[in-house]
Amino acid sequence: MLDGNFNLKRYLDWVQPMERIFELKEYNDEKSFKMVILKMKGYASLRHEVLKRNRVRKAKAKIRTLS
């Protein structure tokens, strides 16, 4: 549902069920972060890929959580 266009209602409609899943399955921050990445679409997914490549190029550590 995250496609790079911010809309508060759509965001809340997307994030609240995700948070319930994380709580129900007792996901830690790292696993929750990976799940969010899997669910991203469009521009948000592309932006994440660019961020990853830039971090590799600059020899920075992988991002492991949302925090």
N, C-alpha and C positions, 0 to 999 in steps of 0.2 A: 504493500500500500504506500510505502514511502517512495515517491517518484520525483522528488526535487521541488515540487510546488507545495509551499506551505499553506495549509488550511487547518486552523485550530480544531474544528470539529472532526475533520477526517483524521487528523493526527490522534486525537483522543479516542476516536472509534477504533483506531489501529493499536494504539499503545496499551490501552486498558486490558483488552483480552490477552495481549502478550504478557503483561505483568501477572495476570492470574495464572497463566500457564507456567511461568517461571516459579511462582510460589507453589503451585500444586506439585510440580515435578521437582521442587527444591533445587533449582539450578543455581549454581554460584554465578558470580559476576562474569567470569570468563565464558562459561557455557551460554549464559544469557546473551552476551555480546555476539557470539558466533551465530546464535539463532536469529538475532536481529539482522545481521549481515545477509543471512540466507533469504530473509523476507524482503529485503530492499529491492526496488525496481527502478527502472529508468535512470534519471539523472542522479539520484541518490546512490545507486549501485555504481554507476560510472565514476562518480566523485570519489567513492571509497577506493576503487581500483587505482585511480590516479594518485590518491594519497598513499596507498601501499607502495606503488612504484617509486614515488618520490622518496619515501623513507628508505627503501632498499638502496636507491642511488646515493643517498646521503649517509649510508651505513648506520641508520638509526634502528633501534629495536622495534619489533612488531608491536602494534597496539593490541592489548589483550583484554581490555575492559572498557566500558563506557565511562568509568570514573576518571 
